[in-house]
Amino acid sequence: MFDNLTDRLSVTLKNLRGQGRLTEDNIKDTLREVRVALLEADVALPVVTDFIEQVRKGALGKEVQKSLTPGQALIKLVQKELIKVMGEANESLSFRTQPPAIILMAGLQGAGKTTTVAKLGRWLKETQKKKVGVVSADVYRPAAIKQLQTLAEGLSLTFFDSDVSQRPVDIAKTALDAAKRKFLDVLIIDTAGRLHVDDEMMAEIKELHAAIKPIETLFVVDSMTGQDAANTAKAFNDALPLTGIILTKADGDARGGAALSIRHITGKPIKFIGVGEKADALEPFYPDRIASRILGMGDMLGLIEEIEQKVDKEKADKLAKKIQKGKSFNLEDFREQLQQMQDMGGVASMLDKLPGINSVPQEVKNKVNDKMIARQIAVICSMTKQERKFPDLIKGSRKERIAKGCGQDIQDINRLLKQFTMMQKMMKKLKTGNMAHMMRGMKGNIRGLR
């Protein structure tokens, strides 16, 4: 996510770290590079111009000039301005209304709106403990209704049926009445993709908005369209009172122009960011964390929260108690650890949240292959229960049988056993503490340093 911008800014600011003092010349050169980096990231020109001017003013201030590490002080200024441009802090959804709180989703066709409706429903249900209902008022794409139904059923969300013969306003009112009878907390309404220049379609969504009076009107936009995303959001906001933005497909956006342009151009906060295709690949948008990731500083808080949410706590506690009792960490435990990592989206999805990841050579990053986890699980599944419990039994002929069973080479079996031995040693060191508790403690320490 935002790889190109991260790489360019990291090189520029790295050159500044060694400077003993800041001068007009090195500030000028650095800001020129930052300006080019932002423009290449497809950040809107007015945003870039204002950004550079604010950093320049701060850099020439007495506080930075007197700093013992002026280079680092300027980097902090850049980080502070990135946060400011993206909106200072996360703005949560409002539920200050008589239930059900209505969330109306708008956007262009192909932005991933229907998928985002399901993702948002899952996030509200899992993290906010809300009873959520969804309905499709997209009467122009018949597959949209079926698509939302399939997604909703897979995530155990309440789905309200609709038909292409109905008017969107009637669909919404019927779903709202049903949601009230079911005592739901939230009703999310999906709408048809439309262009702001299509007067008839815009009149339709205005009528829908007036009829149901949603507490939240969210604009779903593809982040890969760069500053065009901000311009489209502004056009929609001129016609519809938007309360926030959801950026989708950010995992495929190497530039970051949309994230850095939208707030400045529309005045509306980015509330969520989509970072993948899976149902759990939707995160609240935290400007400070995104700024840290853009500058290659990682997002450890985000990573720890992701681990806390997605790790099976019962299994984690069971394993911790087992280790505390002095029992050995075996291959069955190792398989469970691999499966949990797979459930979290694999190693690749966590890479950009690690501090300093931008300094890792690209060829090394490319070697991170989440298919390897599936292959390792297959190796362990080819073993007998006794072999998983007592790994020392796995010698020559057993290795050959396991390799044939999973369709891999003996070298692959040896590689897995070597990794398992390393993991086993690490678990012995952790036997005095519960890993879930360690994660919570680490998160508290990070917050305390802020």
C-alpha positions in Angstrom: 0.0 0.0 0.0 1.4 3.4 -1.1 4.7 1.7 -1.9 5.9 4.2 -4.5 5.3 7.2 -2.2 6.9 5.4 0.7 10.0 4.5 -1.3 10.4 8.1 -2.7 9.9 9.9 0.6 12.1 7.5 2.5 15.1 8.1 0.2 14.5 11.9 0.3 14.2 12.1 4.1 17.0 9.6 4.7 19.4 12.0 3.0 18.3 14.7 5.5 18.8 12.7 8.6 22.6 13.1 8.5 22.4 16.9 8.2 23.9 18.8 11.2 21.7 21.8 10.6 19.0 22.9 8.3 19.7 25.7 5.8 17.6 27.4 3.2 19.3 25.3 0.5 18.9 21.8 2.0 15.3 22.6 3.0 14.6 23.8 -0.5 16.2 20.8 -2.1 14.3 18.4 0.2 11.0 20.0 -0.2 11.4 20.0 -4.0 11.9 16.2 -3.8 8.9 15.8 -1.5 6.8 17.9 -3.9 7.8 15.6 -6.8 7.1 12.5 -4.7 3.6 13.8 -3.9 2.8 14.8 -7.5 4.0 11.4 -8.8 1.7 9.8 -6.2 -1.2 11.6 -8.0 -1.9 13.9 -5.0 -4.0 16.9 -6.2 -1.9 20.0 -6.9 -3.7 22.3 -4.4 -3.0 19.7 -1.7 0.7 19.5 -2.6 1.1 23.3 -2.8 -0.5 23.8 0.7 1.4 20.8 2.1 4.8 22.1 1.0 4.1 25.6 2.2 3.1 24.4 5.7 6.2 22.2 6.0 8.5 25.0 4.7 7.0 27.5 7.3 7.6 25.0 10.1 11.1 24.1 9.0 12.2 27.7 9.1 10.7 28.2 12.6 13.0 28.7 15.6 12.0 25.4 17.2 13.3 23.3 14.4 16.4 25.5 13.8 17.5 25.1 17.4 16.9 21.4 17.5 19.9 19.1 18.1 18.6 16.9 15.3 17.1 19.3 12.7 16.8 16.5 10.1 14.7 14.4 12.3 12.7 17.5 13.3 11.8 18.1 9.7 10.8 14.5 9.3 8.4 15.0 12.2 7.0 18.0 10.5 6.3 16.1 7.3 4.6 13.3 9.4 2.5 15.9 11.3 1.4 17.6 8.0 0.6 14.2 6.4 -1.7 13.5 9.4 -3.3 16.9 9.2 -4.0 16.5 5.4 -5.7 13.2 6.0 -7.8 14.4 8.9 -6.0 14.4 12.3 -7.9 11.4 13.8 -10.3 8.6 12.9 -13.9 9.8 12.8 -16.2 6.9 13.9 -19.6 6.2 12.6 -22.5 8.0 14.4 -25.3 5.9 16.0 -27.0 8.8 17.8 -30.4 8.1 16.4 -33.4 5.9 17.1 -32.5 2.4 16.0 -32.0 1.2 13.4 -29.2 3.6 12.4 -29.4 3.9 8.6 -26.2 3.9 6.6 -26.7 4.8 2.9 -23.9 3.8 0.6 -23.2 5.7 -2.6 -20.6 5.6 -5.3 -19.5 4.8 -8.8 -20.1 1.5 -10.5 -17.1 -0.8 -10.0 -15.8 0.8 -6.8 -16.6 -2.3 -4.8 -19.7 -0.9 -3.1 -21.7 -4.1 -2.6 -18.6 -5.9 -1.2 -18.0 -3.0 1.1 -21.6 -3.1 2.4 -20.9 -6.7 3.5 -17.5 -5.9 4.9 -18.9 -3.0 6.9 -21.8 -5.1 8.2 -19.2 -7.8 9.3 -17.1 -5.1 11.0 -20.1 -3.6 12.9 -21.2 -7.1 14.0 -17.8 -8.4 15.0 -16.2 -5.3 16.6 -19.1 -3.2 17.7 -21.5 -6.0 18.5 -24.3 -4.5 16.5 -27.3 -6.4 15.0 -27.0 -5.5 11.3 -29.3 -5.8 8.4 -28.5 -5.1 4.7 -30.6 -4.5 1.6 -29.9 -3.7 -2.0 -31.7 -0.8 -3.7 -29.7 -1.4 -6.9 -32.5 -2.2 -9.4 -30.2 -1.7 -12.5 -27.9 -4.6 -11.9 -29.9 -7.7 -11.1 -26.8 -9.6 -10.0 -26.2 -7.0 -7.3 -29.2 -8.2 -5.2 -28.1 -11.8 -5.4 -24.5 -10.9 -4.7 -25.4 -9.0 -1.5 -27.6 -11.9 -0.4 -24.8 -14.4 -0.8 -22.3 -12.2 1.0 -24.8 -11.5 3.8 -25.7 -15.1 4.4 -22.0 -16.0 4.5 -21.4 -13.5 7.3 -24.7 -14.1 9.2 -26.1 -10.7 8.5 -29.8 -10.1 8.2 -30.7 -9.8 4.5 -33.8 -8.1 3.3 -34.9 -9.2 -0.2 -35.7 -6.8 -3.0 -36.7 -6.9 -6.6 -35.7 -5.0 -9.8 -39.3 -4.1 -10.4 -39.5 -2.1 -7.2 -38.5 1.6 -6.7 -35.4 2.2 -4.6 -37.4 4.3 -2.2 -40.0 1.6 -1.7 -37.2 -1.0 -1.2 -35.6 1.1 1.5 -38.9 1.9 3.4 -39.9 -1.8 3.4 -36.5 -2.9 4.7 -36.6 -0.1 7.4 -40.0 -1.3 8.6 -38.7 -4.9 8.7 -35.5 -3.9 10.5 -37.6 -2.1 13.2 -39.7 -5.2 13.8 -36.5 -7.3 14.2 -35.0 -4.7 16.6 -31.8 -4.3 14.5 -29.2 -1.7 15.5 -28.1 -0.8 12.0 -29.5 -1.0 8.4 -27.0 -0.6 5.5 -28.6 0.3 2.2 -26.6 -0.5 -1.0 -27.4 1.7 -4.0 -26.7 1.6 -7.8 -23.5 2.9 -9.1 -24.0 6.3 -10.7 -22.1 9.2 -12.3 -22.6 12.7 -10.8 -23.3 13.9 -14.3 -26.3 11.6 -14.6 -29.0 14.0 -13.5 -31.8 11.3 -13.5 -29.7 8.9 -11.3 -28.6 11.7 -9.0 -32.2 12.8 -8.6 -33.1 9.2 -7.6 -30.6 9.0 -4.8 -31.5 12.5 -3.5 -35.1 11.3 -3.3 -34.0 8.1 -1.5 -31.9 10.2 1.0 -34.8 12.5 1.7 -37.2 9.6 2.3 -35.1 7.7 4.8 -32.9 10.4 6.4 -29.8 8.3 7.0 -27.5 9.1 10.0 -24.5 8.2 7.7 -24.1 8.7 4.0 -20.9 7.1 2.9 -19.2 7.5 -0.5 -17.4 4.4 -1.6 -14.5 5.2 -4.0 -11.7 3.2 -5.6 -8.4 4.5 -4.3 -6.5 3.5 -7.4 -8.2 6.4 -9.3 -5.9 8.8 -7.4 -6.9 12.4 -7.2 -9.9 11.6 -9.5 -11.4 9.9 -6.4 -11.3 13.2 -4.5 -12.8 15.1 -7.4 -15.7 12.6 -7.8 -16.3 12.6 -4.1 -16.5 16.4 -4.1 -19.1 16.3 -7.0 -21.2 13.8 -5.0 -20.9 15.8 -1.9 -22.2 18.9 -3.8 -25.3 16.9 -4.6 -25.6 14.7 -1.5 -24.8 15.5 2.2 -22.0 13.0 2.6 -20.8 12.2 6.1 -17.7 10.3 5.1 -15.7 8.3 2.6 -14.7 4.6 2.3 -11.5 4.0 0.2 -11.5 0.6 -1.4 -8.7 -1.4 -3.1 -6.0 0.4 -1.1 -3.9 -2.8 -1.1 -3.5 -2.3 -4.9 -2.8 1.4 -4.6 1.0 2.0 -4.8 0.6 5.8 -5.0 -1.7 7.1 -2.3 -3.1 10.1 -4.1 -6.6 9.5 -3.1 -5.9 9.2 0.7 -3.9 12.4 0.6 -6.4 14.4 -1.5 -9.9 13.5 -0.4 -10.1 15.3 3.0 -8.5 18.5 1.7 -10.8 18.7 -1.4 -14.1 17.5 0.0 -13.7 18.4 3.7 -15.2 15.0 4.5 -13.3 12.4 6.6 -12.1 9.0 5.3 -13.8 6.6 7.8 -12.7 3.2 6.5 -10.1 1.8 4.1 -10.4 -1.5 2.2 -7.2 -3.5 2.1 -8.1 -6.7 0.3 -10.8 -8.9 -1.0 -11.6 -10.9 2.1 -14.6 -10.0 4.3 -12.4 -8.9 7.1 -10.2 -6.6 4.9 -11.8 -3.4 6.0 -10.1 -1.2 8.6 -11.0 2.1 10.3 -8.9 4.9 8.7 -6.4 6.3 11.2 -4.5 9.2 9.7 -1.6 8.9 12.1 -1.1 5.2 11.4 -1.3 5.7 7.6 1.2 8.6 7.9 3.6 6.3 9.7 3.2 3.6 7.1 3.8 6.1 4.3 7.0 7.2 6.0 8.1 3.6 6.4 7.6 3.7 10.2 5.1 0.8 10.2 1.9 0.5 12.2 2.5 -1.8 15.1 -0.7 -0.8 16.9 -2.7 -1.8 13.8 -0.8 -5.0 13.6 -1.3 -5.9 17.2 -5.0 -5.1 17.0 -5.4 -7.2 14.0 -3.7 -10.1 15.8 -5.9 -9.7 18.8 -9.1 -9.7 16.7 -8.2 -12.6 14.4 -6.4 -15.0 16.6 -8.6 -17.7 18.1 -8.3 -16.7 21.8 -9.5 -20.0 23.1 -6.8 -21.9 21.2 -4.1 -19.3 22.1 -5.0 -19.6 25.8 -5.1 -23.4 25.6 -1.6 -23.4 24.0 -0.3 -20.9 26.6 -1.5 -23.1 29.5 0.0 -26.2 27.8 3.4 -24.5 27.5 3.2 -23.1 31.1 2.7 -26.7 32.4 6.0 -27.6 30.7 4.4 -29.7 27.9 6.2 -29.8 24.6 5.1 -27.6 21.6 4.4 -30.2 18.9 3.6 -30.3 15.1 -0.1 -30.2 15.8 0.3 -26.9 17.6 2.6 -25.7 14.8 -0.2 -26.5 12.3 -2.7 -24.5 14.3 -0.3 -21.5 14.4 0.1 -21.7 10.6 -3.7 -22.0 10.0 -4.2 -18.9 12.2 -1.6 -17.0 10.2 -3.4 -18.1 7.0 -6.8 -16.8 8.5 -5.2 -13.5 9.2 -4.4 -13.0 5.5 -0.9 -14.4 5.5 2.5 -12.8 6.0 2.3 -10.5 3.0 -0.8 -8.7 4.3 1.1 -7.7 7.5 4.4 -6.6 5.9 3.5 -3.0 5.3 2.6 -2.6 9.0 6.2 -3.5 10.1 8.6 -0.6 10.8 11.5 -0.3 8.4 9.9 -2.7 5.8 10.7 -0.2 3.1 14.4 -0.7 3.7 14.1 -4.5 2.9 15.2 -5.2 -0.7 12.3 -5.8 -3.1 13.7 -9.2 -4.1 13.4 -10.3 -0.4 9.8 -9.0 -0.2 9.0 -10.9 -3.4 10.1 -14.1 -1.7 7.3 -13.8 0.9 4.9 -16.3 -0.6 1.7 -17.1 1.4 1.2 -20.2 -0.7 4.1 -21.6 1.3 1.9 -21.6 4.4 -0.6 -23.9 2.6 2.2 -26.2 1.5 3.5 -26.4 5.1 0.1 -27.3 6.4 -0.2 -30.0 3.7 3.1 -31.5 4.9 1.9 -31.7 8.5 -1.5 -33.1 7.4 0.4 -36.0 5.6 1.9 -37.1 9.0 0.3 -39.5 11.4 -1.0 -38.3 14.7 1.9 -40.0 16.5 4.4 -38.2 14.2 2.8 -34.9 14.9 2.9 -35.5 18.7 6.5 -36.9 18.6 8.4 -35.2 15.8 11.7 -37.0 16.7 10.1 -40.1 15.1 10.3 -38.5 11.6 13.4 -40.1 10.0 14.4 -41.3 6.6 11.6 -43.7 5.4 8.9 -41.6 7.2 10.1 -38.5 5.5 9.8 -40.3 2.1 6.3 -41.3 2.9 5.3 -37.8 4.0 6.8 -36.3 0.9 4.8 -38.6 -1.4 1.7 -38.0 0.6 1.8 -34.2 0.1 3.4 -34.2 -3.3 6.6 -32.4 -2.2 10.3 -33.1 -1.9 12.2 -34.3 1.1 14.0 -31.0 1.2 10.6 -29.4 1.9 10.0 -31.8 4.8 13.5 -30.9 6.2 12.8 -27.2 5.8 9.5 -27.4 7.7 11.1 -29.5 10.5 13.9 -26.9 10.9 11.3 -24.1 11.1 9.4 -26.1 13.7 12.5 -26.7 15.8 13.1 -22.9 15.8 9.5 -22.3 16.8 9.7 -24.9 19.5 12.7 -23.1 21.1 10.9 -19.8 21.0 7.9 -21.3 22.7 10.1 -22.6 25.6 11.2 -19.0 26.2 7.6 -17.9 26.3 6.4 -20.5 28.7 6.1 -18.1 31.6 3.7 -15.8 29.9 0.4 -15.8 27.9 0.9 -14.5 24.3 -2.5 -12.8 24.3 -1.5 -10.9 27.4 1.8 -10.0 25.9 0.1 -8.5 22.9 -2.2 -6.4 25.1 0.8 -5.2 27.2 2.8 -4.3 24.0 -0.2 -2.2 22.7 -0.4 -0.3 26.0 3.3 0.4 25.9 3.1 1.8 22.4 0.1 4.0 23.3 2.0 5.2 26.4 4.9 6.4 24.2 2.6 8.7 22.2 
